[in-house]
Amino acid sequence: MQINFIQGEPSAPRTNLMSRIFKWTDGQLVQVEEFATAGATDAAVFSVDGTLFVAVSNSLTVDVRFRTDTVIYRFNG
């Protein structure tokens, strides 16, 4: 999994970035999913009744600092 925090300069950061999930296939990593994050700092994968979920700890938007909601995605791949 690749979780993205920010890009750009501290005075003008880009926080709304796409993060990615990869799968190891035939000896290489292949991207299988892409999803929006906002200054993401961490992620965790968990399973409920055989369904995979990804919880992403977001932290920054252009207007809100360190009070951005965590998001839980259902993984369909």
Secondary structure, DSSP 4 states (H G I P E B T S, - for coil): -B----EEETTEEE-EEEEEEEEEETTEEEEEEEEEEES--EEEEEEETTEEEEEEE--B-SS-BS-PPPEEEEE--
